[in-house]
Amino acid sequence: MSKEDRKKIPPGTIKEIGIAWTMPFELVVPMLAGGGIGYLIDRWSHTTPLFMLLLGFVGFGVGIRNMLKAVSTLDKTEKNGK
């Protein structure tokens, strides 16, 4: 990539692409971690998949919150930059 090509890329584009690539992980990883911990609790306590489902939904909520936080941070930096 030459210096002329780098000048054509808008300054915030790389950061936006990076945030877009992390979004699926921000949603899936907390949900899998919560479900996995719930699965271990269910095996330990010999219960139905109650804790797995409960903690999986909690993980999903945490993932949504993390995604919204990342988008709002990006939005704030975009407004301050303009």
Secondary structure, 3 states (H helix, E strand, C coil): CCHHHHHHCCCCHHHHHHHHHHHHHHHHHHHHHHHHHHHHHHHHHCCCCHHHHHHHHHHHHHHHHHHHHHHHHHHHHHHHHC
